[in-house]
Amino acid sequence: MTAASLPTIKFLQQPTSAAWIEQAIAHLDTILLDHSHCERKAAGVALNLIFRYPSSSKLVRTLTAIAQEELEHFEQVNQWLDRRGIALAPLSAPPYAAGLKAEIRRSEPERMLDSLLVSGLIEARSHERLGLLALHCPDPELAQFYRGLMASEARHYGIYWTLATTYFERTDVGQRLEQLAAVESELLATLYPEPRIHS
């Protein structure tokens, strides 16, 4: 399978490589453990934005629902860990999330825009990669689980985009998204040596 044959996802400039698929399928237990961490962190990101922008009522209402859903997914993934006898444990983090967060500008309102777009890009990549796991996972039940999560991830990155365009001009959002998406693709250009959802 070549990278060109992989599905493309809106907002992402480059598709996931075939090398990542091979690495992930060969280390599904580690991918599941990392997935648990990702869901927990995603809930935390939504909550942090709520605390940072408490007067932005649409953001607060929308991200409250996302935080709740991410925690539900966290619990569902943890149930899979239990079924497969995988203990919760820390994992080293690839440079992906830190590299994207480093691009977030520190002054407002740019910080809010960048935070929403970085969150949207991470969700878009998650949607793509869970779809690839659903397609290639040799365990039919686990593949079905990943397929079920895909719609949520797609909705989440759409919500972050909608919030960005609610508070900022669409032209500004599009230009900044293009810049951040280029960084996102570059961060994934070299496969992290350890299997991760975002490696």
N, C-alpha and C positions, 0 to 999 in steps of 0.2 A: 504494500500500500504506500502510495506517495502522499506527501503533504498536500499536493494539489487536488487530490481526490477527497480530502476531508471536507466536511461541511464548514461553511463560513457563517459567522455570527455578526449581526449588526454591532457596530462600534469597535470591533476588533480588526486591526489592520492585517494581522497574519494569523492563519489557522494554526492549531496545535500540530506539532510534528508527529510523524509516525513513531519516532524514537520514544516519545513520551508514552504513547499508548502501549508499546511493548514493555517499557519499564514498569508502568502502572499495573498491567495485567500480571506481570511476573511477581509483583509484590503487593497483592491485594490487601493483605492484613495491615501493612504499613499505610497504605492509602486510606483504608477505613479509619485507622487511628488518627491520621492527619485530617481526614474529613470531620471527625468529631471536633478537633481543635478549630477547624475553619468555621463550623457552625456556631461554636461558642464565641469566637472572635467577631463574627458577623453580628450577633446579637449585641455584643459590647459596642461595636461601632455605631449601631443605630441608637443605642442608649446615650452614648457620648454626644452624638449630634443633638439629641433631645435636650440634654443638660446644657449644651453650649448655646443653643438657640431656643430658649423656652418661650419667647414671645412670638415665634413663627408658628402660628397655630396649625396651618396645614402640614408643615413638616412634623410637628409633634404628634398629631393624630395619625399620620401615615406611618411614621417610623415606630410608633408604639405597636402597631399591628405587625410590622416587620420583625421587630425584636421578639415578640411573642412567637411568631412563626419560626424564627431561627432557633429559638429555644426548644420548640417542639421537634424540629429536625435534629437538634443536638441529642435529645432523648432517644429519638428513633435510631440514630447512628449508634448510640451507646448500647441499645438493645442488640444491634448486630454484633458489636464487640463482645457482648456477653455470650451470644450464641456461638461465636467462633473462639471463645476462650482467650480473648485479647484483653490484657489489662490496660487500664488507662495509665498513660505514662507520658512524660514530656518528649518532645521531638525537637531537633535543631530546626531553626527556621531558614528557609531559602531566602535569597535576597529580594524576592519579588515584592512583598508587601512593604518592606522598609524602603525599597527603591522608589516605589510609587508615593509613599508618604513623604519622602524627601522632596518631592516635586510640589507639595502643597505650600502655597504662599502663606506667609505668616500674618499679613495684615488683612483686615476685613474691608470690603466684602469678598475679596478674592479668596480668602481662606474657606469661606462657606461654599463658593462655587467649586473650588478644587476638591474639597472634601466630598461633595456630592458626586462629582464626576469620577474620582478615584474609586469610590464605593461602587458606582455603577459599572466601571470597567472590571472590577474584581468579580462582581456578580455575573457579568456577561461571560467572563472566562470560566467561571464555575459552571454556568449553564452549558457551555460548549463541552467541557470536560466530563461532566456527569453524563451528558449524552453519549460521549465516546465510550465511557465505561458501560453504559447500558447496552451499547451496540456490540462491544467486544468481550464483555465479562463472561467467563465460561460457566458461572453459576447462574442458572436461569432466574432463580428467586431474587438473588442480589441484583441482577440486571434489571428486573422489574422494579425493584426498589429505587434504583437510580433513575429509571425512566419516569417514575412517579414524582421525583424531585425536580425534574427538568422544568416543568411548567412554573413552579414556584420561583426558581432562579431567573427565568425569563421575565416573570412579572416584577421581580425585585429590581433588576437593572432598568426596566422600563419606568419604575416608580422613581428611582434616583434621577433619571433623565427628566421626567416630568417635574419633579421638584426643582431641578436646576432651571428649567425653562419657566417655572412659576416665579422665581425670584430674580431671574436675570434675562437679558435680551437673548433671543434665540441665536442671533448671529454670534454673539460673544461666547455663548455656550458651545456652539459648533466649532468655533476656532480653537477654543481651549481644549475641547475634547480631542480634536485631531492631534494636538501637541502631546497630550497625556497618553493617547493611544499609541503614539510612536514610541514613547518611553516604555509602555507596557510590553509591546512586542519585542523591543530590544532586550528587556530583562529576561525574556524567555528564549532568546536566541541561542543561548548555551544551556544545555540540559543540566540541571542540578544533579550531582552524582547520587543523591539519595532520593527515593521516590516520594513525591509530595503531590498534592492536588495542584498547587501552583509552583511547578518547578521547571 
